[in-house]
């Protein structure tokens, strides 16, 4: 990536706003006197832009914690509700009423739906294999943000020859100072064969979740990811079909919650 292109993309990162589907609920929560930390945790865990920017702010806070912040709950505890509300408000689009005839709304909805399903699949997949809830949250965050680079390309409104969403995602990781397990997943989830770092299980779990949610038809790719995870394809399929209905249920709950703001 040449320097001019890098500068063009980097300059657009600050213009990435929260998604249309979440903006109505975000406005409602930030203008309510009855908002609780639980409300903010739930909201920021349902929008990859809010989650990424929240983690960035918490990890660049003047009183930065010794351990990196990689969850919405910890970030909100560190920053406080007012700071988080101000962050959310700053990321709201000027017009939060969705236009369902606008193709860009559906593009953003499809992006959100895919990111959500991959995140929950990776998280449930981790729990099914015996990982703790705290560890499974790392899988969720990495899965939820794995395609964040697509938003940067979308926001530029231009074609970027030779630049894919993993490369644009790397710029966001650098700008937002995202933790290594998130960064590695964003950059390598399509190039997992090139990866030899310490977050291999998270990366491969997101890669296989991405394949399953997309209903991929390249069986050789699927089996290769399973082999690198040390699992058989049959076992992975069995786990997925065991959790698929739960993922779909969580998706429906999230959609109803976000739409309940009336926007």
GIVENZI-V973305 format. One line per field, one symbol per residue. ss: DSSP state (A for helix, B for strand, O for the rest). Layout:
# GIVENZI-V973305
ss=???
This chain:
# GIVENZI-V973305
ss=OOAAAAAAAAAAAOOOOOOAAAAAAAAAAAOOOOOOAAAAAAAAOOOAAAAAAAAAAAAOOOOOOOOOOOOAAAAAAAAOAAAAAAAAAAOOOOOOOOOOOOAAAAAAAAAAAAAAAAAAAAAAAAAAOOOOAAAAAAAAAAAAAOOOAAAAAAAAOOOOOOOOAAAAAAAAAAAAOOOAAAAAAAAAOOOAAAOOOOOAAAAAAAAAAAAAAOOOOOAAAAAAAAAAAOOOAAAAAAAAAAAAAAAAAAAAAAAAAAAOOOO
